[in-house]
Amino acid sequence: MADAADRAPRRRSGRTAAGRRQVRRALVGSAMELFLTNGYEATTVDQIAEAAGVGRRTFFRYFSAKEEAIFPDHDEWLDDMARLFTDASPTEPPLAIACAGAQLVLDRYVEDADISLKRFQLTRQVPSLRDREIASTDRYERVVARYLQNRFISEAPHRPPDGRHPDSGLADSGLADSGLRSVVAAAAVVAAHNYVLRSWLKSGGTDDVYERARHAFGFVQRAFVPPPVSHRDDRGSLVACFHADASFDEVVGQLGTVMRRISD
């Protein structure tokens, strides 16, 4: 007599990209339900496959182990983020593009709210899963940092061929610090994303995630605004440039800094 797994209906939709996403979603949904109902340790791959209506071999075409079934497709999301960076206009502020990449990932979590909320519940119950989810942050930071460093280098002021300041003989700070700036800024972008995501998950999906994201990403962009570019014209007037999102207090504070520098 055939067992339950053999009698289960087999999905035939995995032959197209849309079909593969459908099968993957079915496996993820079944895994979540079983993990939360029966416990993570007690749930087997065979049970997940049966609940999703596919065979054991089909499961392993999508995941190498059961713990992978609860996590997002980070490879796909990272590819989408990298593509956004590649296609971005070089005239757009680099931090704005970096935040747009983080927003893209946030959108994916929100679009699949039911799975995201169940994943959050499960990772809070199983420490090893929570640690693995936290570790994925590093992959996003590296992609963002690589994009930002390329932008920071391309936008650095003109410098001698050896990259050294003509007066001090030291490496040009705009170029030398591009790696540091990119790593720190990337960490801030990803931290802002994670803050918004966790707030939304803790609220059970009721938080205004897009308003919170707008505020968080705006905060990051303002925090990394370069010092104002300023100069005096022939009549002794001061000309200063600020980021369009700078607040009144930030403008006043930076103007005061420039004025003190000029008067020294």
N, C-alpha and C positions, 0 to 999 in steps of 0.2 A: 504494500500500500504506500502511495506517495506521501511524504511528510508535508507539514504545513507550508514549508518554504517552497516546495515544488508546486503546490496547488495555488500559491499566491499569484495573482495576475502580474505579468511582466510588462513593464513600460517599454514602448517601442519609440519613444520620442527623443531618445538620446543621440540620434543620428545628425541632428542639426545643432547649430549654436544655441538657438532658442530652446530646443529640446533638452540639450545638456544642462542648461540653466534650470529648466523645470525639474529634471531628475535630481540635480544637486540640491535644489530647494526642498524637494520632497525628503531627501535623505537628512538634511539639516533639521527640518521640522520634526521628523520622526525621532531623530536622536535627542533633540531638546525635550520632547514630551516624555520619552522613556527615561532620560536622565533625571528629570524632575520628579517623575512618578515613582520609578523603581530604585533610583539612586544611580550615581555615575558608575561606581565600581561594579554593581550588580548587572548592569546592562551590557549585552554582548553585541558584536557586529552582526551576527545572524538575526538577532531580534530587530535591530535597526533596519536591516535590509528587508526583512519580512514586513515590517510595519509600513515601509515605503513602497512595497509592491515590486521589489527588484530582487535579483539574486545576489549572493555573497560576492561573486566575482565583479558584478557591476559596482558594488560598494567600493571595492578596491581600485576601480578605475578612477574614482574621484578622490579617495582618501587613502592614506597609507595606514591609518590607525583611527580608532574611534574618537580620540580626543580632537582630531582635526575636523571632525564633522560639526563642531559647534562654532568654529571661528570663521570670520568673513574670508572671502577670497582676496587676501591681502596682495597677492601677486597681480591680480587684475586691477585692483584699485591703485597700486603703485604705478602700474603701466599707464593708467588713465591720468594720474597726476603728472607723470613725466611727460606725457603727450601734451597736456595743458601747458606745461612750462615751455616745451619746444615751440608750440604754436603761438605763444604769447607775444604781443608787440614789444619790441625793445624800448619803446617810448613810455610804456607803463611803468610806474614805480615798482621795483622788484619786490618790496614787502607786500604790496597789494596783490601781486601775482601769487606770491607764496601763500598768502591768506586765502586766495581763491582756490588754490589747490587743497588746502585744509578744509575749506567749505565743501568742496566736491566730496571728500571722504565723509564729512558729517552728513551730507545729504543722503549718502548710501545707507547710513545707519537709520536715519529717520524714515526713509522710504520703506524699510523693512522693520517697522517698529515692533511688531509682535516678536519676531526672532531676536531683535536687539534687546528687548526687555527680558526675555527668557534667558538669554545669554548672560546678561548682567546678574540675574538672580542665581544662575548656576555658578558663575565664576566667584561669587561671594561665598558659596558653600564649599567649593573645592579649591584649596590653596594652590595646587599645582597648575590648575587651569588659569587662575588669576595671574600667577607668575608668568605664564606663557603669553597671556594677553598683554601684560605690561612690557614684556620683552619686544613685542612687535613695534613698539614706539620707536625704537632705535632705527628701524628700516625707513620709517617716514622721515625722521630727522636727517638721515644721510641724503635722501633724495632732495629734500628742501635745501639743505646746506650746499649741496653741489650746484644747484641752480643759482642760489644767492651768491656763492663765491664767483661764479662765472660773470654774473652781472656786476658785482662790486669791482672786479678786476677791470672789466670793460669800461666802467664809468670812472675809474681812478684818474686823477689829474695827469696831464702829460708829464713825463719824467725822463731823465737821461737814459740811454740804452742800458746802463748797468743797474738801473733801478735805484740809484742812491741820490740822496738830497745833495744839491750842489754845494751847500754851505757846510752841512754837518758831516757829510760823507757817510751818514747812516742810511739804511734802507728806507725808501719812501714809505711813510706811515700808511698812506692809503692803500698801497699794494701789500705791504708787509702784514697789515692787520686784516686784510680781506678774509683770510682763513678764519681768524678768531671771530670777526664780526659775523661771518656766515654761520658758524657753528652756534654761537650764542643766539643769533636771531632765529635760526631754525628751531632751536630748543624752545624759544619763546612762542613761536607760531604753533608748534605741536602741543605745548603745554596749554595754550589758550583753547585749542580744539578739544583737548581732553577735559579741561575744566567745564566747557560748555556741554560736552557729551555726558559727563558724569552728572551734572546738575539736571539735565533732561531725564536721564535714566533714573536717578533717585526720586524724581517727581512722578515716576510712573508714566512718563511721556506726556505730562500735562503742561510742563514748562514751555514758555514761549522761546523755543530754541533758536529761532532765527533772529529775534531781537537781542537775545543774549550773545549770539555769535557776532552780530554787527558791533555790539559794544566791545566785546573781547578782542576781536581782530582790529578794530579801530584803535584800541588801547595799545596793542603791540606795534602798530604802524607808527603811532605818535611817539612811542618810547624810543624808536630807532631812527627818528628823523635826524639827519645830519645837522651840525651847527649851521645857523643861517649864513648864507653867502652875502657878503656886504662889501661895499667900497664907497669911497668918496668921489664925487665928480669934481670938475674943475672949479665949481663954485663953493665947494666945501659941504655939499649936501651928502647925506648918508642914504644909501640905497640898500635895502635888506630884503631877502627872499625867504619865505616860510612855506611849510607844507600847508596845503589847502585845508586840512583837517585840524590844524593846530588851534587850540583853545585860546581865548583872550589872555588868560593868565600865562600860558606858554609863550605867546608872542611878547607880552610885556617883560617876562623874565629873560627871554633871550635877547631882546633889545637892550635891556639893562646890562647884560653880560658884554655885548658888543661895545656899548658906549664906554664901559669901564676899561675895556681892552684898548680902545682907541685913545682914551685919555691918559693911559699909563705911559 
